[in-house]
Amino acid sequence: MSRRKKKSNKKIVVIVVIAVVLLAGVLVAGLLLTKDKNADTATVQAVSKICASGNAAGIGNVYAGMVESQKIVNVNANTSNKIAETYVKVGSTVKSGDKLFTYDMTENAMNARQAELDIEKLNNNAESLQEELYQLMEEREEASSSEKDTYSIQILQKQNEIKQNAYDIESKQLELANLNEEAAEATVTAPISGVIREIKDLSESSASNVYMTIMATGDYRIQGVINEQNIEDIKIGEKVIIHSRTKADKLWYGKIVEIDKDNPIYKDENSATASTDYAFYISLDSTKGLMLGEHVYIEKNLGLSNDGKIQLPAYYIMGADTDKPYAFADKGGKIERAYLELGKYNKQTNTYVVLSGLELTDYIAYPDASVRLGMQTAREDA
């Protein structure tokens, strides 16, 4: 082979090597750029949502609910008395104890005065009867043997008159006490603070003696529905979370204030699986953003302990058995450690009480193998 040909082959090899190196460099650079451009992100979720029963320990029921006006209270009128004056009108705002209406007590006063006169007369009669009894007893002592039996009968009759008179006095005293009590209650006051929603015309024939209704002060409350099969799962005072059916990021907090077991709202008696539904009611910490008639979901707030501390599922906590437990938290759009102070562990719900280190408004990531410190975050509800 000639020297010129050898040089040419060597030159080709060099060119090929250089081309391969350049191509490899391009590929590596491309991979690096692609990796940087499509850097992994960690999905984070609000602690408030994680700690709802459906997300936290996977236990508990979700109940249907609806936004309604606050509690409405009926105010009854004694239809045997005529109403003299009404101090409010529909739309009036009242406080508990404010005057609503008063009865005409003219007839009551006359009856009370008559009862007083009757009692006075009966008391005078009691004195007379007692004197007559003493007189008969004295005369019986001085009477002959044949007359004593007659006096004894008269004495027995007089004693019975005294007993009857005493009974009549007690009856009149009770009547007077009732009249005085009625007079003291002549003015009916508001049992709660609220707004007068309705005032009825008592002259219209009606089986009800409801004169007016008061809608309790406050914006809204939630009426939930629960079946007889799980009604024992809830109790008054329990904290709950309200979820919007249309906006996943909308949450409200409250507590159960009433469970109406006496008035079923639905009863199915025609099937083999007959059951009854009951209403329960929730007082809300805030009603901002709610609409009257809006349908919502209700679940127990297992994310908070009785003293208001967060209960976080154990599988969100790294190093729970160490002196520096932490969660992967969203801080400034990146994953960082949020060191936690843990309290009691609940074996039933597999949760730890978080004494400090997290708030319900914080966002954290599920600590799977893909989550790393410094990763960009993507909020689930964003």
C-alpha positions as CSV (number, residue, x, y, z in Angstrom):
1,M,0.0,0.0,0.0
2,S,1.3,3.4,-0.9
3,R,2.2,6.0,1.7
4,R,-0.4,8.4,0.2
5,K,-3.1,5.8,0.6
6,K,-2.2,5.0,4.2
7,K,-2.4,8.7,5.1
8,S,-5.8,9.0,3.4
9,N,-7.1,6.0,5.4
10,K,-5.8,7.5,8.7
11,K,-7.4,10.8,7.9
12,I,-10.7,9.1,7.3
13,V,-10.5,7.3,10.7
14,V,-9.7,10.5,12.5
15,I,-12.7,12.2,10.8
16,V,-15.0,9.3,11.8
17,V,-13.8,9.4,15.4
18,I,-14.3,13.1,15.6
19,A,-17.8,12.7,14.1
20,V,-18.7,10.0,16.6
21,V,-17.4,12.1,19.5
22,L,-19.3,15.2,18.3
23,L,-22.5,13.1,17.9
24,A,-22.1,11.6,21.3
25,G,-21.7,15.1,22.7
26,V,-24.8,16.3,21.0
27,L,-26.8,13.3,22.3
28,V,-25.5,13.8,25.9
29,A,-26.3,17.5,25.7
30,G,-29.7,16.8,24.3
31,L,-30.4,14.3,27.1
32,L,-29.3,16.8,29.7
33,L,-31.3,19.6,28.2
34,T,-34.3,17.3,27.9
35,K,-33.9,16.2,31.4
36,D,-33.6,19.8,32.6
37,K,-36.5,20.9,30.5
38,N,-38.8,18.1,31.7
39,A,-37.6,18.0,35.3
40,D,-39.8,15.9,37.6
41,T,-42.3,17.7,39.8
42,A,-43.7,16.5,43.1
43,T,-47.5,16.7,43.5
44,V,-48.4,18.3,46.9
45,Q,-51.7,18.4,48.6
46,A,-53.2,20.6,51.3
47,V,-52.9,19.2,54.8
48,S,-56.5,20.1,55.4
49,K,-57.6,17.8,52.6
50,I,-55.2,15.0,53.6
51,C,-56.6,15.1,57.1
52,A,-60.2,14.8,56.0
53,S,-61.5,11.3,56.8
54,G,-61.8,10.2,53.2
55,N,-58.1,11.0,52.6
56,A,-56.4,10.5,55.9
57,A,-56.8,7.0,57.3
58,G,-59.2,5.8,54.8
59,I,-62.0,5.4,57.3
60,G,-65.3,7.1,58.0
61,N,-68.4,7.9,56.0
62,V,-69.3,10.8,53.7
63,Y,-72.7,12.3,54.1
64,A,-74.9,14.4,51.8
65,G,-75.8,17.8,53.0
66,M,-77.4,21.1,51.9
67,V,-77.0,24.7,52.9
68,E,-80.1,26.1,54.6
69,S,-81.1,29.1,56.8
70,Q,-80.3,29.0,60.4
71,K,-82.7,27.4,62.9
72,I,-86.3,28.7,62.8
73,V,-88.2,28.9,66.1
74,N,-92.0,29.0,66.5
75,V,-93.5,31.4,69.1
76,N,-97.0,30.1,70.2
77,A,-99.8,32.3,71.4
78,N,-102.4,31.4,74.0
79,T,-105.6,31.5,72.0
80,S,-107.7,31.8,75.1
81,N,-106.3,35.3,75.6
82,K,-106.7,38.2,73.3
83,I,-103.5,39.9,72.0
84,A,-103.4,43.5,73.1
85,E,-100.3,44.7,71.2
86,T,-97.6,43.3,68.9
87,Y,-94.3,45.1,69.1
88,V,-92.6,43.7,66.0
89,K,-93.3,43.2,62.4
90,V,-92.0,40.9,59.7
91,G,-88.3,41.6,59.1
92,S,-87.7,43.1,62.6
93,T,-84.4,42.1,64.2
94,V,-84.8,41.0,67.8
95,K,-82.5,39.9,70.6
96,S,-83.2,37.2,73.0
97,G,-85.5,38.7,75.7
98,D,-86.9,41.5,73.5
99,K,-90.7,42.0,73.8
100,L,-92.7,40.4,70.9
101,F,-96.3,40.9,72.0
102,T,-98.6,41.2,75.1
103,Y,-102.0,39.9,76.0
104,D,-105.0,41.9,77.1
105,M,-105.1,41.2,80.8
106,T,-108.4,43.0,81.5
107,E,-110.4,39.8,82.1
108,N,-107.5,38.3,83.9
109,A,-107.4,41.2,86.4
110,M,-111.1,40.9,87.0
111,N,-110.9,37.2,87.6
112,A,-108.0,37.6,89.9
113,R,-109.9,40.2,91.9
114,Q,-112.9,38.0,92.2
115,A,-110.7,35.1,93.3
116,E,-109.2,37.3,96.0
117,L,-112.7,38.2,97.3
118,D,-113.8,34.6,97.2
119,I,-110.7,33.6,99.3
120,E,-111.4,36.4,101.8
121,K,-115.1,35.2,102.1
122,L,-114.0,31.6,102.5
123,N,-111.5,32.5,105.2
124,N,-114.2,34.4,107.1
125,N,-116.5,31.4,106.7
126,A,-113.8,29.1,108.1
127,E,-113.7,31.2,111.2
128,S,-117.4,31.1,111.6
129,L,-117.5,27.3,111.0
130,Q,-114.8,26.8,113.6
131,E,-116.7,28.8,116.2
132,E,-119.9,26.9,115.5
133,L,-118.0,23.6,115.9
134,Y,-116.7,24.7,119.4
135,Q,-120.2,25.8,120.3
136,L,-121.6,22.3,119.4
137,M,-118.9,20.6,121.3
138,E,-119.7,22.6,124.5
139,E,-123.4,22.0,124.2
140,R,-122.8,18.3,123.8
141,E,-120.9,18.3,127.1
142,E,-123.9,19.8,128.9
143,A,-126.6,17.8,127.0
144,S,-128.4,14.8,128.4
145,S,-127.4,11.3,127.4
146,S,-130.3,11.0,124.9
147,E,-129.2,14.3,123.2
148,K,-125.5,13.5,122.9
149,D,-125.9,11.4,119.8
150,T,-127.7,14.2,118.0
151,Y,-124.9,16.6,118.9
152,S,-122.3,14.1,117.7
153,I,-124.0,13.9,114.3
154,Q,-124.1,17.7,114.1
155,I,-120.4,18.0,115.1
156,L,-119.4,15.5,112.3
157,Q,-121.4,17.4,109.8
158,K,-119.7,20.7,110.8
159,Q,-116.3,19.1,110.6
160,N,-117.1,18.0,107.0
161,E,-118.2,21.6,106.2
162,I,-114.8,22.9,107.6
163,K,-112.9,20.4,105.4
164,Q,-114.9,21.3,102.3
165,N,-114.3,25.0,103.1
166,A,-110.6,24.4,103.4
167,Y,-110.6,22.6,100.1
168,D,-112.4,25.5,98.4
169,I,-109.8,27.9,99.8
170,E,-107.0,25.8,98.3
171,S,-108.7,25.7,94.9
172,K,-109.3,29.4,94.8
173,Q,-105.7,30.0,95.9
174,L,-104.5,27.8,93.1
175,E,-106.7,29.6,90.6
176,L,-105.4,33.0,91.8
177,A,-101.8,31.7,91.5
178,N,-102.4,30.7,87.9
179,L,-104.0,34.0,87.1
180,N,-101.0,35.9,88.6
181,E,-98.6,33.7,86.7
182,E,-100.6,34.3,83.5
183,A,-100.4,38.1,84.3
184,A,-96.7,37.9,84.8
185,E,-96.3,36.2,81.4
186,A,-98.6,38.7,79.7
187,T,-95.7,40.0,77.7
188,V,-94.1,37.3,75.5
189,T,-90.4,37.8,74.7
190,A,-88.1,36.4,72.0
191,P,-86.6,33.1,73.0
192,I,-83.6,33.6,70.6
193,S,-81.9,36.4,68.7
194,G,-82.9,36.6,65.1
195,V,-85.2,38.1,62.5
196,I,-89.0,37.9,62.5
197,R,-89.8,35.7,59.5
198,E,-93.6,35.5,59.7
199,I,-96.6,36.8,61.8
200,K,-99.8,34.9,61.4
201,D,-103.4,36.1,61.6
202,L,-104.9,34.3,64.6
203,S,-108.4,35.2,63.5
204,E,-108.1,32.6,60.7
205,S,-109.2,29.1,61.6
206,S,-106.1,27.0,62.2
207,A,-105.3,23.9,64.2
208,S,-101.9,25.5,65.1
209,N,-101.4,28.2,67.8
210,V,-98.1,29.4,66.2
211,Y,-98.3,33.2,66.1
212,M,-94.9,34.1,64.7
213,T,-91.6,32.5,63.6
214,I,-88.1,33.7,64.2
215,M,-85.2,32.8,62.0
216,A,-82.1,32.6,64.2
217,T,-79.3,35.1,63.8
218,G,-76.5,33.8,61.5
219,D,-76.0,33.2,57.8
220,Y,-76.4,29.6,57.1
221,R,-76.1,26.1,58.6
222,I,-75.8,22.7,57.0
223,Q,-78.4,20.1,57.1
224,G,-76.9,16.6,56.7
225,V,-78.7,13.3,56.1
226,I,-77.7,10.1,57.8
227,N,-79.3,6.6,57.7
228,E,-80.4,4.7,60.8
229,Q,-77.7,2.2,60.1
230,N,-74.9,4.6,60.9
231,I,-76.6,7.3,62.9
232,E,-74.7,6.2,66.0
233,D,-71.4,7.0,64.2
234,I,-71.9,10.7,64.8
235,K,-72.4,12.7,67.9
236,I,-73.1,16.3,68.9
237,G,-70.0,18.4,69.2
238,E,-68.0,16.4,66.6
239,K,-65.9,18.5,64.2
240,V,-66.6,18.1,60.5
241,I,-65.3,19.3,57.1
242,I,-67.7,20.5,54.4
243,H,-66.7,19.9,50.8
244,S,-68.1,21.7,47.8
245,R,-69.5,19.3,45.2
246,T,-68.3,21.6,42.4
247,K,-65.0,23.0,43.6
248,A,-62.6,20.5,45.1
249,D,-60.5,23.2,46.8
250,K,-63.4,24.7,48.7
251,L,-63.6,23.6,52.3
252,W,-65.6,24.8,55.3
253,Y,-65.3,23.7,58.9
254,G,-67.9,23.3,61.6
255,K,-69.3,21.0,64.3
256,I,-72.5,19.0,64.7
257,V,-74.9,20.8,67.0
258,E,-78.1,18.7,66.6
259,I,-79.2,15.2,65.6
260,D,-82.9,15.0,65.1
261,K,-83.8,11.3,65.9
262,D,-87.4,12.1,66.6
263,N,-88.5,13.3,63.1
264,P,-87.5,11.0,60.2
265,I,-87.1,12.9,56.9
266,Y,-87.5,9.7,54.8
267,K,-88.9,6.3,55.6
268,D,-88.8,3.3,53.3
269,E,-91.2,0.6,54.5
270,N,-92.0,-1.1,51.2
271,S,-88.8,-3.1,50.6
272,A,-86.9,-5.9,52.1
273,T,-84.1,-3.4,53.0
274,A,-86.4,-0.8,54.6
275,S,-84.5,2.0,56.3
276,T,-85.0,5.5,57.7
277,D,-83.1,8.7,57.1
278,Y,-82.7,11.4,59.8
279,A,-81.4,15.0,59.7
280,F,-78.4,16.4,61.6
281,Y,-77.3,20.0,61.7
282,I,-73.9,21.7,61.5
283,S,-72.9,25.1,62.8
284,L,-70.1,26.6,60.6
285,D,-67.0,28.5,61.6
286,S,-67.5,30.6,58.5
287,T,-70.1,30.6,55.7
288,K,-68.2,32.7,53.2
289,G,-68.6,31.4,49.7
290,L,-71.7,29.2,50.5
291,M,-75.0,29.6,48.7
292,L,-78.4,28.9,50.1
293,G,-79.6,25.6,48.8
294,E,-76.1,24.5,47.7
295,H,-75.5,20.7,48.0
296,V,-72.3,19.6,49.8
297,Y,-70.5,16.6,51.2
298,I,-69.9,16.2,54.9
299,E,-67.3,14.1,56.6
300,K,-65.7,13.9,60.1
301,N,-62.7,16.1,60.7
302,L,-60.3,13.4,61.8
303,G,-57.5,15.7,60.9
304,L,-57.9,17.6,64.2
305,S,-57.6,16.2,67.7
306,N,-60.0,17.3,70.4
307,D,-57.7,20.1,71.3
308,G,-57.5,21.3,67.7
309,K,-54.2,19.7,66.8
310,I,-53.5,18.2,63.4
311,Q,-53.6,14.4,63.1
312,L,-51.4,13.4,60.2
313,P,-51.4,9.9,58.6
314,A,-48.2,8.1,59.6
315,Y,-47.3,7.3,56.0
316,Y,-46.7,11.0,55.3
317,I,-44.0,11.2,58.1
318,M,-40.4,10.4,57.6
319,G,-38.4,9.2,60.6
320,A,-41.4,9.1,62.9
321,D,-39.4,7.0,65.4
322,T,-36.4,9.4,65.4
323,D,-35.8,12.7,67.2
324,K,-36.2,14.6,63.9
325,P,-39.3,13.4,62.1
326,Y,-40.2,15.5,59.1
327,A,-42.6,15.7,56.1
328,F,-41.8,16.7,52.5
329,A,-43.4,20.2,52.4
330,D,-43.9,22.8,49.6
331,K,-41.8,25.8,50.6
332,G,-41.5,28.5,47.9
333,G,-42.5,26.1,45.1
334,K,-39.8,23.5,46.0
335,I,-39.7,20.4,48.2
336,E,-38.1,20.9,51.6
337,R,-38.1,19.2,54.9
338,A,-40.7,20.4,57.5
339,Y,-39.5,19.1,60.8
340,L,-42.3,18.1,63.1
341,E,-43.0,17.9,66.8
342,L,-45.1,14.8,67.2
343,G,-47.6,13.9,69.9
344,K,-49.6,10.8,70.6
345,Y,-49.9,8.0,68.0
346,N,-53.4,6.7,67.3
347,K,-53.2,3.1,66.3
348,Q,-56.8,2.9,65.2
349,T,-56.5,5.7,62.6
350,N,-52.7,5.3,62.0
351,T,-52.1,9.0,62.6
352,Y,-49.8,11.1,64.8
353,V,-50.8,14.3,66.5
354,V,-48.6,17.1,65.1
355,L,-47.9,19.6,67.9
356,S,-45.9,21.9,65.6
357,G,-44.3,22.1,62.2
358,L,-47.3,22.1,60.0
359,E,-50.6,24.0,59.6
360,L,-53.8,22.9,57.8
361,T,-53.0,25.4,55.1
362,D,-49.6,23.9,54.3
363,Y,-49.0,21.6,51.3
364,I,-47.0,18.3,51.6
365,A,-46.1,15.5,49.3
366,Y,-46.6,11.7,49.7
367,P,-43.0,10.5,50.4
368,D,-42.6,7.9,47.6
369,A,-39.3,7.0,46.0
370,S,-39.6,9.7,43.3
371,V,-39.7,12.7,45.8
372,R,-36.4,14.5,46.3
373,L,-35.4,17.6,48.1
374,G,-35.4,20.7,45.8
375,M,-37.9,19.3,43.4
376,Q,-40.4,21.7,41.8
377,T,-44.0,21.3,43.3
378,A,-47.4,21.1,41.6
379,R,-50.3,21.7,43.9
380,E,-53.2,19.2,43.4
381,D,-55.9,21.8,43.5
382,A,-54.0,24.4,41.4
